[in-house]
C-alpha cells in the first residue's frame, strides 16, 4: 500500500472502530489478495512506516490476525503469513461442510419464498460473473461468498455464523488455487445451481447432500 494513501490512518480520531482493527482489516485484505503471501515474514517496521502508525496498534492487529489463523507468531522471529498445509485445508473444508450443509437443510425447510428468491437472484449474479469469455474471478469469488453468508444468515444461528466466518478466513488463503484451476468456476456454478434447485424444491436432505458435494469438490480443487 502506498504511504500516501495510508499515512492518514493515525490521524483518524473519529474512526468508528479502534485503530488496530482498521490496521487488521487492511492487512487481512492484503493477505487475501496475495500481496502478503503464505510464508512471508511481516516487516513490522516497514508496515508501521507505510501506515504512519506506531508499532503498538500494528502488534495488536497482528494478534487479531493470529487469533483468526491468518498470521503465525514465531518466538524471536516475528509474524508470518500462515501457510496452510494439506491437512489444515482438509480440516477446514470438513468443518465448513458440516456447518454449511446443516444450515442449508434449515433454509430448505424454514426460509420464506422471498428469502429463497433472494438466493436465486444471487445465483443469477454468479452466472453473469462466470459468463464464458467475460469471467471475473474476483467478482465470482465475492458473490460466491455472499451467497454462502446469506444462506447462513437465513438459517439464523449466530454461533454457527461466527465459526464459519473464522474458517472461511483461513480458506481464503487458498482461494486462488481453487478458483483458478481449469474449469473450476464452471463446476462451482453447476454445484450452486444444484443447491438452489434443491432449496427451491424444499428438500432438506438433498440440499444438505448437494452442499456437502460442493465442499468436497472445492477441497479437491484447492489441493
Order of alpha helices (4+ residues) and beta strands (2+ residues): alpha-alpha-alpha-alpha-beta-beta-alpha-alpha-alpha-alpha-alpha-alpha-alpha
